[in-house]
Amino acid sequence: MAYSDKVLDHYNNPRNVGTLDKSKKTVGTGLVGAPECGDVMRLQIEVDDETGLITDAKFKTFGCGSAIASSSLATEWLKGKSIDQALTIDNMDIVEELNLPPVKIHCSVLAEDAIKAAINDYRIKNGMEAIQFEESIVH
Amino acid sequence: MQELKLPVYLDNSATTPMDPRVLEAMLPYFTDHFGNAASRNHPFGWEAEEGVDYAREQIAQLINANPKEIIFTSGATEAINLAIKGVADMYAKQGNHIITVKTEHKAVLDTCKNLQKKGIEVTYLEVQPDGLINLEELEKAFTPQTILVSVMFANNEIGVLQPIEEIARITHKHGALFMTDATQAVGKVPVDVQKMGIDLMSFTGHKMYGPKGVGALYVRRKNPRVKVTAQMDGGGHERGMRSGTLNVPGIVGFGKAAELCRLEMAADAERLSKLRDKLEQSLLKLEESYVNGNTQHRLPHISNISFKFVEGEGLMMGFNKNIGVSSGSACTSASLEPSYVLVALGLDDELAHSSIRFSLGRFNTEAQIDYTIEQVSNAVNRMRELSPLWEMFKEGIDLKTIQWAEH
Protein backbone atom coordinates (compact mmCIF):
# COMPACT_ATOMS: atom_id res chain seq x y z
CA MET A 1 0.00 0.00 0.00
CA ALA A 2 1.56 3.27 -1.05
CA TYR A 3 1.23 6.33 1.16
CA SER A 4 -0.39 9.52 -0.06
CA ASP A 5 1.83 12.53 -0.71
CA LYS A 6 0.24 14.36 2.21
CA VAL A 7 0.95 11.52 4.65
CA LEU A 8 4.54 11.42 3.40
CA ASP A 9 4.86 15.17 3.80
CA HIS A 10 3.65 15.12 7.41
CA TYR A 11 5.81 12.08 8.15
CA ASN A 12 8.94 13.66 6.69
CA ASN A 13 8.25 17.14 8.08
CA PRO A 14 6.04 16.65 11.10
CA ARG A 15 4.58 19.93 12.38
CA ASN A 16 4.61 20.89 16.03
CA VAL A 17 6.49 17.97 17.51
CA GLY A 18 7.20 18.56 21.14
CA THR A 19 6.06 18.90 24.70
CA LEU A 20 4.20 21.67 26.53
CA ASP A 21 4.44 22.10 30.27
CA LYS A 22 1.54 19.97 31.43
CA SER A 23 1.63 21.47 34.93
CA LYS A 24 0.45 24.81 33.51
CA LYS A 25 -3.23 25.55 33.97
CA THR A 26 -3.49 26.82 30.42
CA VAL A 27 -2.23 23.54 28.95
CA GLY A 28 -4.51 20.59 28.19
CA THR A 29 -2.99 17.17 27.55
CA GLY A 30 -4.61 14.21 25.82
CA LEU A 31 -2.91 10.81 25.88
CA VAL A 32 -4.83 8.18 23.92
CA GLY A 33 -4.23 4.71 22.51
CA ALA A 34 -2.16 1.94 24.05
CA PRO A 35 1.30 0.54 23.35
CA GLU A 36 -0.11 -2.97 22.92
CA CYS A 37 -2.33 -1.71 20.13
CA GLY A 38 0.62 -0.21 18.33
CA ASP A 39 -0.35 3.43 18.60
CA VAL A 40 -0.21 6.06 21.32
CA MET A 41 -0.81 9.75 20.68
CA ARG A 42 -0.08 12.59 23.03
CA LEU A 43 -1.59 15.88 21.94
CA GLN A 44 -1.33 19.10 23.91
CA ILE A 45 -2.98 22.48 23.53
CA GLU A 46 -2.23 25.80 25.15
CA VAL A 47 -5.20 28.14 25.53
CA ASP A 48 -5.05 31.90 25.93
CA ASP A 49 -6.99 32.81 29.09
CA GLU A 50 -8.33 36.06 27.70
CA THR A 51 -9.21 35.23 24.11
CA GLY A 52 -10.06 31.56 24.68
CA LEU A 53 -8.12 30.71 21.56
CA ILE A 54 -5.65 27.83 21.16
CA THR A 55 -2.30 29.55 20.80
CA ASP A 56 -0.10 26.48 20.60
CA ALA A 57 -0.44 22.77 19.96
CA LYS A 58 2.18 20.01 20.18
CA PHE A 59 2.20 16.27 19.66
CA LYS A 60 4.25 13.14 20.01
CA THR A 61 3.06 9.87 18.51
CA PHE A 62 4.12 6.24 18.70
CA GLY A 63 2.58 4.65 15.64
CA CYS A 64 2.56 4.16 11.93
CA GLY A 65 3.05 6.91 9.36
CA SER A 66 -0.67 7.56 9.13
CA ALA A 67 -0.96 8.00 12.89
CA ILE A 68 1.95 10.43 12.88
CA ALA A 69 0.45 12.36 9.97
CA SER A 70 -3.02 12.46 11.58
CA SER A 71 -1.71 13.95 14.80
CA SER A 72 0.62 16.34 12.99
CA LEU A 73 -2.28 17.60 10.90
CA ALA A 74 -4.48 17.92 13.99
CA THR A 75 -1.99 20.24 15.69
CA GLU A 76 -1.85 22.36 12.56
CA TRP A 77 -5.62 22.68 12.50
CA LEU A 78 -5.93 23.39 16.22
CA LYS A 79 -3.76 26.49 16.29
CA GLY A 80 -5.81 29.69 16.30
CA LYS A 81 -9.11 27.91 16.88
CA SER A 82 -11.43 28.39 19.85
CA ILE A 83 -12.28 25.34 21.96
CA ASP A 84 -15.72 25.18 20.37
CA GLN A 85 -14.26 25.30 16.89
CA ALA A 86 -11.71 22.65 17.84
CA LEU A 87 -14.52 20.35 18.90
CA THR A 88 -15.93 20.41 15.39
CA ILE A 89 -12.85 18.69 13.92
CA ASP A 90 -14.13 15.37 12.73
CA ASN A 91 -11.99 12.33 12.05
CA MET A 92 -13.43 12.10 8.55
CA ASP A 93 -11.98 15.55 7.78
CA ILE A 94 -8.56 14.10 8.57
CA VAL A 95 -9.25 11.01 6.44
CA GLU A 96 -10.20 13.23 3.54
CA GLU A 97 -7.30 15.63 3.89
CA LEU A 98 -4.70 12.85 4.13
CA ASN A 99 -6.38 10.39 1.72
CA LEU A 100 -6.21 7.66 4.35
CA PRO A 101 -7.20 4.18 3.17
CA PRO A 102 -9.92 2.31 5.12
CA VAL A 103 -7.42 0.32 7.23
CA LYS A 104 -5.98 3.58 8.51
CA ILE A 105 -9.21 5.28 9.53
CA HIS A 106 -8.56 4.30 13.15
CA CYS A 107 -5.54 6.63 13.07
CA SER A 108 -7.82 9.58 12.37
CA VAL A 109 -10.25 8.47 15.08
CA LEU A 110 -7.38 8.38 17.52
CA ALA A 111 -6.40 11.93 16.56
CA GLU A 112 -9.98 13.11 17.13
CA ASP A 113 -9.99 11.34 20.50
CA ALA A 114 -6.72 13.02 21.40
CA ILE A 115 -8.17 16.46 20.64
CA LYS A 116 -11.20 15.75 22.84
CA ALA A 117 -9.05 14.36 25.64
CA ALA A 118 -6.80 17.45 25.57
CA ILE A 119 -9.83 19.75 25.68
CA ASN A 120 -11.36 17.87 28.60
CA ASP A 121 -8.09 17.97 30.47
CA TYR A 122 -8.00 21.73 29.98
CA ARG A 123 -11.62 22.09 31.07
CA ILE A 124 -11.17 20.06 34.25
CA LYS A 125 -8.04 22.00 35.16
CA ASN A 126 -10.02 25.20 34.84
CA GLY A 127 -12.99 24.15 36.92
CA MET A 128 -15.30 23.11 34.09
CA GLU A 129 -17.02 19.80 33.67
CA ALA A 130 -15.63 17.25 31.23
CA ILE A 131 -17.71 16.92 28.09
CA GLN A 132 -19.24 13.46 27.67
CA PHE A 133 -18.45 12.27 24.17
CA GLU A 134 -20.04 9.35 22.45
CA GLU A 135 -17.87 6.28 22.56
CA SER A 136 -15.86 6.30 19.39
CA ILE A 137 -15.78 3.11 17.39
CA VAL A 138 -12.27 2.00 16.68
CA HIS A 139 -10.68 -1.23 15.44
CA MET B 1 35.36 0.41 -2.23
CA GLN B 2 32.23 -1.36 -3.38
CA GLU B 3 29.64 0.67 -5.13
CA LEU B 4 26.36 0.94 -3.25
CA LYS B 5 23.46 -0.50 -5.23
CA LEU B 6 20.02 0.82 -4.26
CA PRO B 7 17.35 -0.12 -3.34
CA VAL B 8 18.53 -2.69 -0.79
CA TYR B 9 16.49 -5.88 -0.57
CA LEU B 10 16.56 -7.38 2.92
CA ASP B 11 13.34 -9.35 2.77
CA ASN B 12 14.75 -12.60 1.40
CA SER B 13 12.58 -14.65 3.76
CA ALA B 14 9.54 -13.38 1.89
CA THR B 15 11.02 -14.31 -1.45
CA THR B 16 14.43 -14.30 -3.06
CA PRO B 17 15.35 -12.69 -6.35
CA MET B 18 15.89 -15.33 -9.02
CA ASP B 19 19.50 -16.11 -9.84
CA PRO B 20 20.21 -15.16 -13.47
CA ARG B 21 21.70 -18.62 -14.00
CA VAL B 22 18.33 -20.09 -13.06
CA LEU B 23 16.53 -17.97 -15.61
CA GLU B 24 19.01 -19.01 -18.27
CA ALA B 25 18.36 -22.67 -17.54
CA MET B 26 14.59 -22.16 -17.72
CA LEU B 27 14.27 -20.17 -20.93
CA PRO B 28 14.62 -23.03 -23.48
CA TYR B 29 11.79 -24.87 -21.70
CA PHE B 30 9.31 -22.12 -22.52
CA THR B 31 10.05 -22.27 -26.24
CA ASP B 32 12.22 -25.01 -27.77
CA HIS B 33 11.51 -27.73 -25.21
CA PHE B 34 7.87 -26.93 -24.58
CA GLY B 35 6.69 -30.55 -24.50
CA ASN B 36 4.53 -32.22 -21.89
CA ALA B 37 6.76 -34.31 -19.65
CA ALA B 38 4.04 -36.97 -19.65
CA SER B 39 4.13 -37.40 -23.46
CA ARG B 40 6.02 -40.63 -23.74
CA ASN B 41 6.02 -41.17 -27.48
CA HIS B 42 7.90 -38.31 -29.12
CA PRO B 43 11.04 -36.22 -28.64
CA PHE B 44 9.06 -33.19 -27.45
CA GLY B 45 7.92 -35.12 -24.40
CA TRP B 46 11.30 -36.79 -23.92
CA GLU B 47 13.14 -33.46 -23.81
CA ALA B 48 10.75 -32.12 -21.21
CA GLU B 49 11.01 -35.30 -19.19
CA GLU B 50 14.80 -35.16 -19.31
CA GLY B 51 14.71 -31.62 -17.96
CA VAL B 52 12.39 -32.68 -15.15
CA ASP B 53 14.47 -35.76 -14.32
CA TYR B 54 17.66 -33.73 -14.06
CA ALA B 55 15.94 -31.19 -11.82
CA ARG B 56 14.51 -33.94 -9.62
CA GLU B 57 17.99 -35.40 -9.19
CA GLN B 58 19.45 -32.02 -8.24
CA ILE B 59 16.74 -31.38 -5.69
CA ALA B 60 17.05 -34.89 -4.25
CA GLN B 61 20.81 -34.50 -3.97
CA LEU B 62 20.47 -31.22 -2.06
CA ILE B 63 18.48 -32.92 0.70
CA ASN B 64 20.06 -36.40 0.41
CA ALA B 65 16.89 -38.06 -0.87
CA ASN B 66 16.10 -40.45 -3.70
CA PRO B 67 14.74 -38.61 -6.77
CA LYS B 68 11.61 -40.79 -6.62
CA GLU B 69 10.82 -39.27 -3.23
CA ILE B 70 10.33 -35.77 -4.68
CA ILE B 71 6.72 -34.81 -5.47
CA PHE B 72 6.44 -31.54 -7.36
CA THR B 73 3.71 -29.10 -6.30
CA SER B 74 2.82 -25.47 -6.94
CA GLY B 75 4.71 -24.35 -3.85
CA ALA B 76 5.23 -24.98 -0.16
CA THR B 77 1.64 -24.22 0.79
CA GLU B 78 0.35 -26.95 -1.48
CA ALA B 79 3.06 -29.33 -0.28
CA ILE B 80 2.05 -28.69 3.34
CA ASN B 81 -1.64 -29.22 2.58
CA LEU B 82 -0.85 -32.44 0.73
CA ALA B 83 1.37 -33.73 3.53
CA ILE B 84 -0.89 -33.02 6.48
CA LYS B 85 -4.28 -33.68 4.90
CA GLY B 86 -2.82 -36.57 2.93
CA VAL B 87 -1.49 -38.25 6.07
CA ALA B 88 -4.71 -37.57 8.00
CA ASP B 89 -6.67 -39.31 5.24
CA MET B 90 -4.25 -42.16 4.57
CA TYR B 91 -3.64 -43.04 8.22
CA ALA B 92 -7.16 -42.40 9.50
CA LYS B 93 -7.43 -45.98 10.72
CA GLN B 94 -4.29 -45.66 12.84
CA GLY B 95 -5.32 -42.51 14.63
CA ASN B 96 -6.64 -38.99 14.52
CA HIS B 97 -4.18 -36.88 16.49
CA ILE B 98 -1.61 -34.41 15.12
CA ILE B 99 1.00 -32.45 17.07
CA THR B 100 2.28 -29.14 15.77
CA VAL B 101 3.57 -25.81 17.14
CA LYS B 102 2.05 -22.36 17.67
CA THR B 103 4.77 -20.63 15.68
CA GLU B 104 4.28 -22.63 12.48
CA HIS B 105 3.48 -20.89 9.22
CA LYS B 106 -0.21 -20.22 8.58
CA ALA B 107 -0.19 -22.89 5.88
CA VAL B 108 0.35 -25.48 8.62
CA LEU B 109 -1.84 -23.87 11.28
CA ASP B 110 -4.80 -23.28 9.00
CA THR B 111 -4.54 -26.76 7.49
CA CYS B 112 -4.67 -28.17 11.00
CA LYS B 113 -7.63 -25.96 11.91
CA ASN B 114 -9.43 -27.18 8.84
CA LEU B 115 -8.81 -30.80 9.91
CA GLN B 116 -10.10 -30.06 13.41
CA LYS B 117 -13.47 -29.30 11.86
CA LYS B 118 -13.37 -32.81 10.42
CA GLY B 119 -12.75 -34.47 13.78
CA ILE B 120 -8.96 -34.53 13.88
CA GLU B 121 -7.47 -33.65 17.27
CA VAL B 122 -4.59 -31.18 17.14
CA THR B 123 -2.13 -30.22 19.88
CA TYR B 124 -0.41 -26.87 19.38
CA LEU B 125 2.81 -26.85 21.39
CA GLU B 126 3.98 -23.65 23.04
CA VAL B 127 7.51 -22.44 22.41
CA GLN B 128 10.08 -21.26 24.94
CA PRO B 129 11.04 -17.57 25.03
CA ASP B 130 13.83 -18.30 22.53
CA GLY B 131 11.41 -19.83 20.03
CA LEU B 132 12.48 -23.45 20.45
CA ILE B 133 10.06 -26.15 21.53
CA ASN B 134 10.54 -28.00 24.79
CA LEU B 135 11.20 -31.67 23.99
CA GLU B 136 9.66 -32.81 27.27
CA GLU B 137 6.45 -31.02 26.34
CA LEU B 138 6.57 -32.81 23.01
CA GLU B 139 6.98 -36.17 24.76
CA LYS B 140 3.96 -35.47 26.90
CA ALA B 141 1.78 -34.50 23.96
CA PHE B 142 1.69 -37.96 22.36
CA THR B 143 -1.39 -40.13 22.65
CA PRO B 144 -1.95 -43.61 21.21
CA GLN B 145 -3.87 -41.78 18.47
CA THR B 146 -0.95 -39.61 17.32
CA ILE B 147 -0.18 -40.18 13.64
CA LEU B 148 1.82 -37.09 12.71
CA VAL B 149 4.14 -34.48 14.21
CA SER B 150 4.70 -31.35 12.13
CA VAL B 151 7.43 -28.98 13.31
CA MET B 152 9.02 -26.39 11.06
CA PHE B 153 12.73 -26.65 10.35
CA ALA B 154 13.43 -22.90 10.59
CA ASN B 155 11.04 -20.15 11.58
CA ASN B 156 10.24 -17.58 8.92
CA GLU B 157 10.11 -14.59 11.28
CA ILE B 158 12.98 -15.16 13.69
CA GLY B 159 14.99 -17.84 11.88
CA VAL B 160 15.34 -20.22 14.85
CA LEU B 161 16.24 -23.80 13.97
CA GLN B 162 14.31 -26.48 15.84
CA PRO B 163 16.19 -29.61 16.99
CA ILE B 164 14.86 -31.60 14.03
CA GLU B 165 16.86 -34.78 14.54
CA GLU B 166 15.74 -35.14 18.15
CA ILE B 167 12.15 -34.33 17.34
CA ALA B 168 12.17 -37.00 14.62
CA ARG B 169 13.65 -39.55 17.03
CA ILE B 170 11.01 -38.85 19.68
CA THR B 171 8.27 -38.96 17.06
CA HIS B 172 9.38 -42.34 15.74
CA LYS B 173 9.66 -43.75 19.24
CA HIS B 174 5.93 -43.07 19.53
CA GLY B 175 5.21 -44.66 16.17
CA ALA B 176 4.14 -41.47 14.39
CA LEU B 177 5.38 -39.84 11.19
CA PHE B 178 7.53 -36.72 11.21
CA MET B 179 6.83 -33.87 8.82
CA THR B 180 8.79 -30.64 8.64
CA ASP B 181 8.11 -27.46 6.74
CA ALA B 182 11.62 -26.59 5.62
CA THR B 183 10.70 -23.71 3.35
CA GLN B 184 13.16 -21.32 5.00
CA ALA B 185 15.92 -23.86 5.52
CA VAL B 186 16.45 -25.82 2.31
CA GLY B 187 19.28 -24.26 0.31
CA LYS B 188 20.37 -22.14 3.29
CA VAL B 189 21.58 -24.72 5.80
CA PRO B 190 22.39 -28.42 5.39
CA VAL B 191 19.23 -30.53 5.28
CA ASP B 192 19.64 -34.30 5.22
CA VAL B 193 16.41 -36.27 5.28
CA GLN B 194 18.23 -39.55 5.95
CA LYS B 195 20.41 -38.42 8.80
CA MET B 196 17.66 -36.32 10.36
CA GLY B 197 14.91 -38.92 10.08
CA ILE B 198 12.46 -36.75 8.17
CA ASP B 199 9.44 -38.55 6.68
CA LEU B 200 7.78 -35.65 4.86
CA MET B 201 9.18 -32.23 4.04
CA SER B 202 7.83 -29.19 2.22
CA PHE B 203 9.97 -26.58 0.47
CA THR B 204 9.77 -24.19 -2.44
CA GLY B 205 11.78 -22.72 -5.30
CA HIS B 206 11.30 -19.02 -4.71
CA LYS B 207 12.97 -18.96 -1.29
CA MET B 208 16.19 -20.35 -2.77
CA TYR B 209 16.74 -18.10 -5.80
CA GLY B 210 14.44 -20.15 -8.02
CA PRO B 211 11.11 -19.27 -9.61
CA LYS B 212 7.76 -18.78 -7.85
CA GLY B 213 4.94 -21.24 -8.44
CA VAL B 214 6.92 -24.44 -7.94
CA GLY B 215 7.66 -26.37 -4.78
CA ALA B 216 8.05 -29.92 -3.61
CA LEU B 217 7.03 -32.42 -0.99
CA TYR B 218 9.58 -35.00 0.01
CA VAL B 219 7.80 -38.27 0.79
CA ARG B 220 9.95 -41.04 2.26
CA ARG B 221 9.84 -44.35 0.35
CA LYS B 222 11.75 -46.63 2.73
CA ASN B 223 11.85 -47.21 6.50
CA PRO B 224 8.99 -46.47 6.58
CA ARG B 225 7.30 -46.24 3.22
CA VAL B 226 5.09 -43.18 3.62
CA LYS B 227 1.94 -42.61 1.62
CA VAL B 228 -0.31 -39.61 1.36
CA THR B 229 -3.79 -39.48 -0.14
CA ALA B 230 -3.89 -37.21 -3.18
CA GLN B 231 -5.82 -34.00 -2.53
CA MET B 232 -6.57 -33.33 -6.19
CA ASP B 233 -8.00 -35.79 -8.71
CA GLY B 234 -6.63 -36.12 -12.21
CA GLY B 235 -4.08 -37.87 -14.36
CA GLY B 236 -2.17 -39.51 -11.53
CA HIS B 237 1.11 -37.66 -12.00
CA GLU B 238 3.87 -37.72 -9.38
CA ARG B 239 3.30 -41.34 -8.35
CA GLY B 240 -0.40 -40.68 -8.00
CA MET B 241 0.08 -38.15 -5.22
CA ARG B 242 -0.24 -34.93 -7.21
CA SER B 243 -2.08 -34.79 -10.51
CA GLY B 244 -1.60 -32.02 -13.01
CA THR B 245 0.72 -31.42 -15.97
CA LEU B 246 4.18 -30.68 -14.66
CA ASN B 247 5.35 -27.06 -14.68
CA VAL B 248 8.43 -27.98 -16.70
CA PRO B 249 10.18 -24.57 -16.91
CA GLY B 250 9.47 -23.96 -13.23
CA ILE B 251 10.78 -27.37 -12.23
CA VAL B 252 13.90 -26.93 -14.36
CA GLY B 253 14.51 -23.60 -12.63
CA PHE B 254 13.87 -25.11 -9.20
CA GLY B 255 16.40 -27.84 -10.06
CA LYS B 256 19.01 -25.36 -11.20
CA ALA B 257 18.45 -23.33 -8.02
CA ALA B 258 18.95 -26.49 -5.95
CA GLU B 259 22.15 -27.31 -7.83
CA LEU B 260 23.52 -23.81 -7.19
CA CYS B 261 22.58 -23.97 -3.52
CA ARG B 262 24.31 -27.31 -3.12
CA LEU B 263 27.50 -25.89 -4.62
CA GLU B 264 27.41 -22.42 -3.04
CA MET B 265 25.43 -22.78 0.19
CA ALA B 266 28.43 -23.08 2.50
CA ALA B 267 30.15 -20.01 1.07
CA ASP B 268 26.89 -18.01 0.99
CA ALA B 269 26.10 -18.91 4.59
CA GLU B 270 29.53 -17.94 5.80
CA ARG B 271 29.48 -14.59 4.04
CA LEU B 272 25.90 -13.77 5.00
CA SER B 273 26.27 -14.68 8.65
CA LYS B 274 29.18 -12.23 8.87
CA LEU B 275 27.12 -9.49 7.28
CA ARG B 276 24.12 -10.35 9.44
CA ASP B 277 26.24 -10.22 12.58
CA LYS B 278 27.67 -6.88 11.57
CA LEU B 279 24.18 -5.51 10.99
CA GLU B 280 22.87 -6.94 14.23
CA GLN B 281 25.77 -5.86 16.42
CA SER B 282 25.65 -2.35 15.00
CA LEU B 283 21.91 -1.96 15.51
CA LEU B 284 22.08 -3.38 19.02
CA LYS B 285 24.25 -0.40 19.93
CA LEU B 286 21.03 1.59 19.86
CA GLU B 287 19.57 1.78 23.34
CA GLU B 288 16.67 -0.53 24.17
CA SER B 289 17.00 -2.77 21.14
CA TYR B 290 16.69 -6.53 21.44
CA VAL B 291 17.12 -9.59 19.22
CA ASN B 292 14.08 -11.85 19.12
CA GLY B 293 14.62 -15.60 19.27
CA ASN B 294 17.54 -17.88 19.90
CA THR B 295 20.75 -16.55 18.40
CA GLN B 296 22.74 -19.81 18.59
CA HIS B 297 20.35 -22.11 16.76
CA ARG B 298 19.43 -19.77 13.96
CA LEU B 299 19.57 -19.41 10.19
CA PRO B 300 22.71 -17.53 9.10
CA HIS B 301 20.91 -14.75 7.25
CA ILE B 302 18.04 -13.61 9.51
CA SER B 303 17.91 -11.10 12.33
CA ASN B 304 14.72 -9.99 14.02
CA ILE B 305 15.17 -6.93 16.22
CA SER B 306 12.73 -4.97 18.36
CA PHE B 307 13.45 -1.27 18.78
CA LYS B 308 11.52 -0.43 21.91
CA PHE B 309 9.21 2.63 21.95
CA VAL B 310 9.15 2.81 18.15
CA GLU B 311 6.37 1.34 16.04
CA GLY B 312 7.58 -0.94 13.24
CA GLU B 313 5.60 0.37 10.31
CA GLY B 314 6.24 3.98 11.23
CA LEU B 315 9.93 3.13 11.47
CA MET B 316 10.03 1.36 8.10
CA MET B 317 8.48 4.36 6.46
CA GLY B 318 11.65 6.24 7.32
CA PHE B 319 13.73 4.15 4.93
CA ASN B 320 11.44 1.95 2.87
CA LYS B 321 12.04 3.90 -0.30
CA ASN B 322 15.53 2.44 -0.36
CA ILE B 323 15.44 -0.57 1.97
CA GLY B 324 12.93 -3.41 1.88
CA VAL B 325 12.40 -5.25 5.19
CA SER B 326 9.33 -6.51 7.03
CA SER B 327 7.83 -5.92 10.45
CA GLY B 328 5.84 -7.82 13.04
CA SER B 329 3.79 -4.71 13.57
CA ALA B 330 0.05 -5.06 13.28
CA CYS B 331 -0.06 -2.13 10.91
CA THR B 332 1.60 -4.24 8.26
CA SER B 333 -1.19 -6.79 8.32
CA ALA B 334 -4.89 -6.42 7.70
CA SER B 335 -5.76 -8.00 11.04
CA LEU B 336 -4.35 -5.23 13.27
CA GLU B 337 -2.86 -7.99 15.42
CA PRO B 338 0.89 -8.06 15.94
CA SER B 339 2.92 -11.08 14.87
CA TYR B 340 1.58 -14.27 16.51
CA VAL B 341 5.08 -15.73 16.36
CA LEU B 342 6.56 -12.96 18.49
CA VAL B 343 3.59 -13.06 20.85
CA ALA B 344 4.15 -16.83 21.23
CA LEU B 345 7.69 -16.08 22.45
CA GLY B 346 6.06 -14.23 25.31
CA LEU B 347 6.95 -10.80 23.98
CA ASP B 348 4.70 -7.95 25.04
CA ASP B 349 2.48 -6.88 22.16
CA GLU B 350 4.29 -3.58 22.34
CA LEU B 351 7.64 -5.17 21.55
CA ALA B 352 6.07 -7.21 18.78
CA HIS B 353 4.82 -3.96 17.24
CA SER B 354 8.37 -2.63 17.41
CA SER B 355 10.04 -5.46 15.52
CA ILE B 356 11.82 -5.48 12.19
CA ARG B 357 12.93 -8.60 10.35
CA PHE B 358 16.09 -8.29 8.28
CA SER B 359 16.65 -11.26 5.98
CA LEU B 360 19.76 -11.21 3.84
CA GLY B 361 20.39 -13.02 0.59
CA ARG B 362 22.94 -14.03 -2.00
CA PHE B 363 22.98 -10.67 -3.74
CA ASN B 364 23.45 -8.37 -0.75
CA THR B 365 26.76 -6.55 -0.45
CA GLU B 366 28.65 -5.17 2.52
CA ALA B 367 28.11 -1.64 1.20
CA GLN B 368 24.36 -2.28 1.38
CA ILE B 369 24.63 -3.49 4.97
CA ASP B 370 26.64 -0.41 5.96
CA TYR B 371 24.02 1.79 4.33
CA THR B 372 21.24 -0.08 6.15
CA ILE B 373 22.94 0.32 9.52
CA GLU B 374 23.16 4.06 8.98
CA GLN B 375 19.64 4.52 7.65
CA VAL B 376 17.91 2.35 10.25
CA SER B 377 19.85 3.90 13.14
CA ASN B 378 18.91 7.37 11.97
CA ALA B 379 15.27 6.39 11.56
CA VAL B 380 15.11 4.82 15.04
CA ASN B 381 16.57 7.95 16.61
CA ARG B 382 14.23 10.16 14.65
CA MET B 383 11.14 8.14 15.55
CA ARG B 384 12.11 8.16 19.20
CA GLU B 385 12.19 11.94 19.12
CA LEU B 386 8.57 11.65 17.99
CA SER B 387 7.60 8.98 20.50
CA PRO B 388 5.73 9.91 23.69
CA LEU B 389 6.68 6.50 25.09
CA TRP B 390 10.38 7.20 24.62
CA GLU B 391 9.97 10.52 26.41
CA MET B 392 8.20 8.82 29.32
CA PHE B 393 10.86 6.12 29.45
CA LYS B 394 13.56 8.78 29.58
CA GLU B 395 11.70 10.50 32.42
CA GLY B 396 11.75 7.22 34.30
CA ILE B 397 8.04 6.55 34.06
CA ASP B 398 7.13 2.86 34.08
CA LEU B 399 4.75 2.44 31.15
CA LYS B 400 3.16 -0.54 32.83
CA THR B 401 1.80 1.72 35.58
CA ILE B 402 -0.19 3.83 33.14
CA GLN B 403 -3.86 3.16 32.63
CA TRP B 404 -3.99 2.94 28.84
CA ALA B 405 -7.28 3.42 27.06
CA GLU B 406 -7.29 0.23 24.98
CA HIS B 407 -9.12 0.77 21.79
Interface residues (C-beta under 8 A of the other chain):
Chain A: Y3 Y11 P14 V17 T19 L31 V32 G33 A34 P35 E36 C37 G38 D39 V40 M41 R42 K60 T61 F62 G63 C64 G65 A67 I68 V103 H106 L110 D113 S136 V138 H139
Chain B: F309 V310 E311 E313 G314 M317 G318 S329 A330 C331 A334 L336 P338 D348 D349 E350 H353 E385 L386 S387 P388 L389 W390 E391 L399 I402 W404 A405 E406 H407
